[in-house]
Amino acid sequence: VDSYSSLLRGINVEEHKPQKRIERLYKITDYDCENTIEFILKNISMLDLAESYTELSSTDTAGRWWMGLCPAHEDTFPSFRVDATYNKCACFSQHCVLHRGGDVIDLYSAVNNVDRQTAIQSLKERIIG
């Protein structure tokens, strides 16, 4: 006990208390755009976002790969795939904006037909609530 209390001498314990989750979220919104993007990518699952737009089914036993109809265009054949491990998506269709792949921001902007900055703002608001 003495060694522990000697370690704590001179440390303001109030400064080191964990903050409430909501307070941390509001502080993150003040960061620059790069930190906001990082925050969005860490807090929104590609699989959850994609499943809110289209029905997906797992293509492997581990649950890494998921496929379904692409939510970014009219689709009749399951051409949309999600990599749940890397939080990425892509569409096999040549004319789709997601043909080269993308993250949750790209998916949101493609489905809702908005620019990247609007998608970032909307997703940030979605997380904070």
CNS distance restraints for C-alpha pairs under 8 A (distance, minus, plus):
assign (resid   1 and name CA) (resid   5 and name CA) 6.13 0.50 0.50
assign (resid   2 and name CA) (resid   6 and name CA) 6.05 0.50 0.50
assign (resid   3 and name CA) (resid   7 and name CA) 6.32 0.50 0.50
assign (resid   4 and name CA) (resid   8 and name CA) 6.49 0.50 0.50
assign (resid   5 and name CA) (resid   9 and name CA) 6.33 0.50 0.50
assign (resid  12 and name CA) (resid  16 and name CA) 7.15 0.50 0.50
assign (resid  13 and name CA) (resid  17 and name CA) 6.59 0.50 0.50
assign (resid  19 and name CA) (resid  23 and name CA) 6.54 0.50 0.50
assign (resid  19 and name CA) (resid  24 and name CA) 6.61 0.50 0.50
assign (resid  20 and name CA) (resid  24 and name CA) 6.56 0.50 0.50
assign (resid  21 and name CA) (resid  25 and name CA) 6.33 0.50 0.50
assign (resid  22 and name CA) (resid  26 and name CA) 6.34 0.50 0.50
assign (resid  22 and name CA) (resid 128 and name CA) 7.70 0.50 0.50
assign (resid  23 and name CA) (resid  27 and name CA) 6.29 0.50 0.50
assign (resid  24 and name CA) (resid  28 and name CA) 6.25 0.50 0.50
assign (resid  25 and name CA) (resid  29 and name CA) 6.60 0.50 0.50
assign (resid  25 and name CA) (resid 128 and name CA) 6.47 0.50 0.50
assign (resid  26 and name CA) (resid  30 and name CA) 7.14 0.50 0.50
assign (resid  26 and name CA) (resid 128 and name CA) 7.56 0.50 0.50
assign (resid  27 and name CA) (resid  31 and name CA) 7.37 0.50 0.50
assign (resid  28 and name CA) (resid  35 and name CA) 7.63 0.50 0.50
assign (resid  28 and name CA) (resid  36 and name CA) 7.04 0.50 0.50
assign (resid  28 and name CA) (resid  39 and name CA) 7.76 0.50 0.50
assign (resid  29 and name CA) (resid  36 and name CA) 6.62 0.50 0.50
assign (resid  29 and name CA) (resid 124 and name CA) 7.83 0.50 0.50
assign (resid  31 and name CA) (resid  35 and name CA) 5.89 0.50 0.50
assign (resid  31 and name CA) (resid  36 and name CA) 6.49 0.50 0.50
assign (resid  32 and name CA) (resid  36 and name CA) 6.42 0.50 0.50
assign (resid  33 and name CA) (resid  37 and name CA) 6.18 0.50 0.50
assign (resid  34 and name CA) (resid  38 and name CA) 6.34 0.50 0.50
assign (resid  35 and name CA) (resid  39 and name CA) 6.04 0.50 0.50
assign (resid  36 and name CA) (resid  40 and name CA) 6.18 0.50 0.50
assign (resid  36 and name CA) (resid 120 and name CA) 7.77 0.50 0.50
assign (resid  36 and name CA) (resid 124 and name CA) 7.43 0.50 0.50
assign (resid  37 and name CA) (resid  41 and name CA) 6.14 0.50 0.50
assign (resid  37 and name CA) (resid 120 and name CA) 6.95 0.50 0.50
assign (resid  38 and name CA) (resid  42 and name CA) 6.19 0.50 0.50
assign (resid  39 and name CA) (resid  43 and name CA) 6.18 0.50 0.50
assign (resid  40 and name CA) (resid  44 and name CA) 5.90 0.50 0.50
assign (resid  40 and name CA) (resid 120 and name CA) 7.75 0.50 0.50
assign (resid  40 and name CA) (resid 123 and name CA) 6.85 0.50 0.50
assign (resid  40 and name CA) (resid 124 and name CA) 6.37 0.50 0.50
assign (resid  40 and name CA) (resid 127 and name CA) 7.72 0.50 0.50
assign (resid  41 and name CA) (resid  45 and name CA) 7.61 0.50 0.50
assign (resid  41 and name CA) (resid 103 and name CA) 7.63 0.50 0.50
assign (resid  41 and name CA) (resid 104 and name CA) 6.84 0.50 0.50
assign (resid  41 and name CA) (resid 105 and name CA) 7.99 0.50 0.50
assign (resid  43 and name CA) (resid 127 and name CA) 7.41 0.50 0.50
assign (resid  44 and name CA) (resid  48 and name CA) 7.50 0.50 0.50
assign (resid  44 and name CA) (resid  49 and name CA) 7.23 0.50 0.50
assign (resid  44 and name CA) (resid 104 and name CA) 7.24 0.50 0.50
assign (resid  44 and name CA) (resid 127 and name CA) 7.73 0.50 0.50
assign (resid  45 and name CA) (resid  49 and name CA) 6.25 0.50 0.50
assign (resid  45 and name CA) (resid  84 and name CA) 7.81 0.50 0.50
assign (resid  45 and name CA) (resid  87 and name CA) 6.47 0.50 0.50
assign (resid  45 and name CA) (resid 104 and name CA) 7.54 0.50 0.50
assign (resid  46 and name CA) (resid  50 and name CA) 5.92 0.50 0.50
assign (resid  46 and name CA) (resid  82 and name CA) 7.25 0.50 0.50
assign (resid  46 and name CA) (resid  84 and name CA) 6.67 0.50 0.50
assign (resid  46 and name CA) (resid  87 and name CA) 5.05 0.50 0.50
assign (resid  46 and name CA) (resid  88 and name CA) 6.42 0.50 0.50
assign (resid  46 and name CA) (resid  89 and name CA) 7.40 0.50 0.50
assign (resid  46 and name CA) (resid 103 and name CA) 7.14 0.50 0.50
assign (resid  46 and name CA) (resid 104 and name CA) 5.55 0.50 0.50
assign (resid  47 and name CA) (resid  51 and name CA) 6.02 0.50 0.50
assign (resid  47 and name CA) (resid  82 and name CA) 6.64 0.50 0.50
assign (resid  47 and name CA) (resid  83 and name CA) 7.85 0.50 0.50
assign (resid  47 and name CA) (resid  84 and name CA) 5.91 0.50 0.50
assign (resid  47 and name CA) (resid  87 and name CA) 7.28 0.50 0.50
assign (resid  48 and name CA) (resid  52 and name CA) 6.32 0.50 0.50
assign (resid  49 and name CA) (resid  53 and name CA) 6.98 0.50 0.50
assign (resid  49 and name CA) (resid 104 and name CA) 7.21 0.50 0.50
assign (resid  50 and name CA) (resid  54 and name CA) 6.19 0.50 0.50
assign (resid  50 and name CA) (resid  56 and name CA) 7.92 0.50 0.50
assign (resid  50 and name CA) (resid  71 and name CA) 7.94 0.50 0.50
assign (resid  50 and name CA) (resid  82 and name CA) 7.88 0.50 0.50
assign (resid  50 and name CA) (resid 107 and name CA) 7.74 0.50 0.50
assign (resid  51 and name CA) (resid  55 and name CA) 5.61 0.50 0.50
assign (resid  51 and name CA) (resid  56 and name CA) 6.25 0.50 0.50
assign (resid  53 and name CA) (resid  71 and name CA) 6.02 0.50 0.50
assign (resid  54 and name CA) (resid  68 and name CA) 6.84 0.50 0.50
assign (resid  54 and name CA) (resid  69 and name CA) 6.54 0.50 0.50
assign (resid  54 and name CA) (resid  70 and name CA) 7.26 0.50 0.50
assign (resid  54 and name CA) (resid  71 and name CA) 6.06 0.50 0.50
assign (resid  55 and name CA) (resid  68 and name CA) 6.02 0.50 0.50
assign (resid  55 and name CA) (resid  69 and name CA) 7.32 0.50 0.50
assign (resid  56 and name CA) (resid  66 and name CA) 5.91 0.50 0.50
assign (resid  56 and name CA) (resid  67 and name CA) 5.24 0.50 0.50
assign (resid  56 and name CA) (resid  68 and name CA) 4.64 0.50 0.50
assign (resid  56 and name CA) (resid  69 and name CA) 7.70 0.50 0.50
assign (resid  57 and name CA) (resid  66 and name CA) 5.33 0.50 0.50
assign (resid  57 and name CA) (resid  67 and name CA) 5.50 0.50 0.50
assign (resid  57 and name CA) (resid  68 and name CA) 6.54 0.50 0.50
assign (resid  58 and name CA) (resid  63 and name CA) 5.70 0.50 0.50
assign (resid  58 and name CA) (resid  64 and name CA) 7.47 0.50 0.50
assign (resid  58 and name CA) (resid  65 and name CA) 5.87 0.50 0.50
assign (resid  58 and name CA) (resid  66 and name CA) 4.34 0.50 0.50
assign (resid  58 and name CA) (resid  67 and name CA) 6.49 0.50 0.50
assign (resid  59 and name CA) (resid  63 and name CA) 7.20 0.50 0.50
assign (resid  59 and name CA) (resid  64 and name CA) 7.95 0.50 0.50
assign (resid  59 and name CA) (resid  65 and name CA) 5.58 0.50 0.50
assign (resid  59 and name CA) (resid  66 and name CA) 5.58 0.50 0.50
assign (resid  59 and name CA) (resid  67 and name CA) 6.79 0.50 0.50
assign (resid  60 and name CA) (resid  64 and name CA) 6.75 0.50 0.50
assign (resid  60 and name CA) (resid  65 and name CA) 6.21 0.50 0.50
assign (resid  60 and name CA) (resid  66 and name CA) 7.90 0.50 0.50
assign (resid  63 and name CA) (resid  84 and name CA) 7.43 0.50 0.50
assign (resid  64 and name CA) (resid  82 and name CA) 7.97 0.50 0.50
assign (resid  64 and name CA) (resid  83 and name CA) 5.67 0.50 0.50
assign (resid  64 and name CA) (resid  84 and name CA) 5.02 0.50 0.50
assign (resid  64 and name CA) (resid  85 and name CA) 5.76 0.50 0.50
assign (resid  65 and name CA) (resid  81 and name CA) 6.85 0.50 0.50
assign (resid  65 and name CA) (resid  82 and name CA) 5.74 0.50 0.50
assign (resid  65 and name CA) (resid  83 and name CA) 4.96 0.50 0.50
assign (resid  65 and name CA) (resid  84 and name CA) 6.32 0.50 0.50
assign (resid  66 and name CA) (resid  81 and name CA) 5.46 0.50 0.50
assign (resid  66 and name CA) (resid  82 and name CA) 5.03 0.50 0.50
assign (resid  66 and name CA) (resid  83 and name CA) 6.64 0.50 0.50
assign (resid  66 and name CA) (resid  84 and name CA) 7.52 0.50 0.50
assign (resid  67 and name CA) (resid  78 and name CA) 6.36 0.50 0.50
assign (resid  67 and name CA) (resid  79 and name CA) 7.10 0.50 0.50
assign (resid  67 and name CA) (resid  80 and name CA) 5.54 0.50 0.50
assign (resid  67 and name CA) (resid  81 and name CA) 4.37 0.50 0.50
assign (resid  67 and name CA) (resid  82 and name CA) 6.37 0.50 0.50
assign (resid  68 and name CA) (resid  78 and name CA) 4.53 0.50 0.50
assign (resid  68 and name CA) (resid  79 and name CA) 6.42 0.50 0.50
assign (resid  68 and name CA) (resid  80 and name CA) 5.31 0.50 0.50
assign (resid  68 and name CA) (resid  81 and name CA) 6.54 0.50 0.50
assign (resid  69 and name CA) (resid  75 and name CA) 5.73 0.50 0.50
assign (resid  69 and name CA) (resid  76 and name CA) 6.86 0.50 0.50
assign (resid  69 and name CA) (resid  77 and name CA) 6.31 0.50 0.50
assign (resid  69 and name CA) (resid  78 and name CA) 4.31 0.50 0.50
assign (resid  69 and name CA) (resid  79 and name CA) 5.85 0.50 0.50
assign (resid  69 and name CA) (resid  80 and name CA) 5.58 0.50 0.50
assign (resid  70 and name CA) (resid  74 and name CA) 7.36 0.50 0.50
assign (resid  70 and name CA) (resid  75 and name CA) 6.01 0.50 0.50
assign (resid  70 and name CA) (resid  78 and name CA) 6.84 0.50 0.50
assign (resid  70 and name CA) (resid  79 and name CA) 6.10 0.50 0.50
assign (resid  70 and name CA) (resid  80 and name CA) 4.67 0.50 0.50
assign (resid  70 and name CA) (resid  91 and name CA) 6.68 0.50 0.50
assign (resid  71 and name CA) (resid  75 and name CA) 7.79 0.50 0.50
assign (resid  71 and name CA) (resid 111 and name CA) 6.07 0.50 0.50
assign (resid  72 and name CA) (resid  96 and name CA) 7.07 0.50 0.50
assign (resid  72 and name CA) (resid  97 and name CA) 7.54 0.50 0.50
assign (resid  72 and name CA) (resid  98 and name CA) 7.65 0.50 0.50
assign (resid  72 and name CA) (resid 107 and name CA) 7.63 0.50 0.50
assign (resid  72 and name CA) (resid 110 and name CA) 5.58 0.50 0.50
assign (resid  72 and name CA) (resid 111 and name CA) 4.63 0.50 0.50
assign (resid  73 and name CA) (resid  96 and name CA) 6.79 0.50 0.50
assign (resid  73 and name CA) (resid 111 and name CA) 7.88 0.50 0.50
assign (resid  75 and name CA) (resid  79 and name CA) 7.59 0.50 0.50
assign (resid  79 and name CA) (resid  91 and name CA) 5.43 0.50 0.50
assign (resid  79 and name CA) (resid  92 and name CA) 5.08 0.50 0.50
assign (resid  79 and name CA) (resid  93 and name CA) 6.41 0.50 0.50
assign (resid  80 and name CA) (resid  89 and name CA) 7.36 0.50 0.50
assign (resid  80 and name CA) (resid  90 and name CA) 5.92 0.50 0.50
assign (resid  80 and name CA) (resid  91 and name CA) 4.34 0.50 0.50
assign (resid  80 and name CA) (resid  92 and name CA) 6.44 0.50 0.50
assign (resid  81 and name CA) (resid  89 and name CA) 5.67 0.50 0.50
assign (resid  81 and name CA) (resid  90 and name CA) 5.54 0.50 0.50
assign (resid  81 and name CA) (resid  91 and name CA) 6.23 0.50 0.50
assign (resid  82 and name CA) (resid  87 and name CA) 7.37 0.50 0.50
assign (resid  82 and name CA) (resid  88 and name CA) 5.93 0.50 0.50
assign (resid  82 and name CA) (resid  89 and name CA) 4.33 0.50 0.50
assign (resid  82 and name CA) (resid  90 and name CA) 6.65 0.50 0.50
assign (resid  83 and name CA) (resid  87 and name CA) 5.74 0.50 0.50
assign (resid  83 and name CA) (resid  88 and name CA) 5.29 0.50 0.50
assign (resid  83 and name CA) (resid  89 and name CA) 6.03 0.50 0.50
assign (resid  84 and name CA) (resid  88 and name CA) 6.94 0.50 0.50
assign (resid  87 and name CA) (resid 103 and name CA) 6.58 0.50 0.50
assign (resid  87 and name CA) (resid 104 and name CA) 7.56 0.50 0.50
assign (resid  88 and name CA) (resid 101 and name CA) 6.90 0.50 0.50
assign (resid  88 and name CA) (resid 102 and name CA) 5.68 0.50 0.50
assign (resid  88 and name CA) (resid 103 and name CA) 4.93 0.50 0.50
assign (resid  88 and name CA) (resid 104 and name CA) 7.23 0.50 0.50
assign (resid  89 and name CA) (resid  98 and name CA) 7.52 0.50 0.50
assign (resid  89 and name CA) (resid 101 and name CA) 5.37 0.50 0.50
assign (resid  89 and name CA) (resid 102 and name CA) 5.46 0.50 0.50
assign (resid  89 and name CA) (resid 103 and name CA) 6.36 0.50 0.50
assign (resid  89 and name CA) (resid 107 and name CA) 7.69 0.50 0.50
assign (resid  90 and name CA) (resid  98 and name CA) 5.31 0.50 0.50
assign (resid  90 and name CA) (resid  99 and name CA) 5.56 0.50 0.50
assign (resid  90 and name CA) (resid 100 and name CA) 6.26 0.50 0.50
assign (resid  90 and name CA) (resid 101 and name CA) 3.94 0.50 0.50
assign (resid  90 and name CA) (resid 102 and name CA) 6.34 0.50 0.50
assign (resid  91 and name CA) (resid  96 and name CA) 6.72 0.50 0.50
assign (resid  91 and name CA) (resid  98 and name CA) 5.42 0.50 0.50
assign (resid  91 and name CA) (resid  99 and name CA) 4.65 0.50 0.50
assign (resid  91 and name CA) (resid 100 and name CA) 7.42 0.50 0.50
assign (resid  91 and name CA) (resid 101 and name CA) 6.80 0.50 0.50
assign (resid  92 and name CA) (resid  96 and name CA) 7.96 0.50 0.50
assign (resid  92 and name CA) (resid  99 and name CA) 5.83 0.50 0.50
assign (resid  93 and name CA) (resid  99 and name CA) 6.11 0.50 0.50
assign (resid  94 and name CA) (resid  99 and name CA) 6.02 0.50 0.50
assign (resid  95 and name CA) (resid  99 and name CA) 7.17 0.50 0.50
assign (resid  97 and name CA) (resid 110 and name CA) 6.78 0.50 0.50
assign (resid  98 and name CA) (resid 102 and name CA) 6.24 0.50 0.50
assign (resid  98 and name CA) (resid 106 and name CA) 7.55 0.50 0.50
assign (resid  98 and name CA) (resid 107 and name CA) 7.31 0.50 0.50
assign (resid  98 and name CA) (resid 110 and name CA) 7.51 0.50 0.50
assign (resid 102 and name CA) (resid 106 and name CA) 5.32 0.50 0.50
assign (resid 102 and name CA) (resid 107 and name CA) 6.61 0.50 0.50
assign (resid 103 and name CA) (resid 107 and name CA) 6.31 0.50 0.50
assign (resid 104 and name CA) (resid 108 and name CA) 6.07 0.50 0.50
assign (resid 105 and name CA) (resid 109 and name CA) 6.12 0.50 0.50
assign (resid 105 and name CA) (resid 116 and name CA) 6.82 0.50 0.50
assign (resid 105 and name CA) (resid 119 and name CA) 6.04 0.50 0.50
assign (resid 105 and name CA) (resid 120 and name CA) 6.38 0.50 0.50
assign (resid 105 and name CA) (resid 123 and name CA) 7.65 0.50 0.50
assign (resid 106 and name CA) (resid 110 and name CA) 6.04 0.50 0.50
assign (resid 106 and name CA) (resid 116 and name CA) 7.08 0.50 0.50
assign (resid 106 and name CA) (resid 119 and name CA) 8.00 0.50 0.50
assign (resid 107 and name CA) (resid 111 and name CA) 6.11 0.50 0.50
assign (resid 108 and name CA) (resid 112 and name CA) 5.98 0.50 0.50
assign (resid 108 and name CA) (resid 119 and name CA) 6.19 0.50 0.50
assign (resid 109 and name CA) (resid 113 and name CA) 5.41 0.50 0.50
assign (resid 109 and name CA) (resid 114 and name CA) 4.84 0.50 0.50
assign (resid 109 and name CA) (resid 115 and name CA) 5.90 0.50 0.50
assign (resid 109 and name CA) (resid 116 and name CA) 5.99 0.50 0.50
assign (resid 109 and name CA) (resid 118 and name CA) 7.80 0.50 0.50
assign (resid 109 and name CA) (resid 119 and name CA) 5.37 0.50 0.50
assign (resid 110 and name CA) (resid 114 and name CA) 6.89 0.50 0.50
assign (resid 114 and name CA) (resid 118 and name CA) 6.22 0.50 0.50
assign (resid 114 and name CA) (resid 119 and name CA) 6.42 0.50 0.50
assign (resid 115 and name CA) (resid 119 and name CA) 6.31 0.50 0.50
assign (resid 116 and name CA) (resid 120 and name CA) 6.16 0.50 0.50
assign (resid 117 and name CA) (resid 121 and name CA) 6.32 0.50 0.50
assign (resid 118 and name CA) (resid 122 and name CA) 6.10 0.50 0.50
assign (resid 119 and name CA) (resid 123 and name CA) 6.03 0.50 0.50
assign (resid 120 and name CA) (resid 124 and name CA) 6.04 0.50 0.50
assign (resid 121 and name CA) (resid 125 and name CA) 6.26 0.50 0.50
assign (resid 122 and name CA) (resid 126 and name CA) 6.12 0.50 0.50
assign (resid 123 and name CA) (resid 127 and name CA) 6.33 0.50 0.50
assign (resid 124 and name CA) (resid 128 and name CA) 6.35 0.50 0.50
assign (resid 125 and name CA) (resid 129 and name CA) 5.73 0.50 0.50
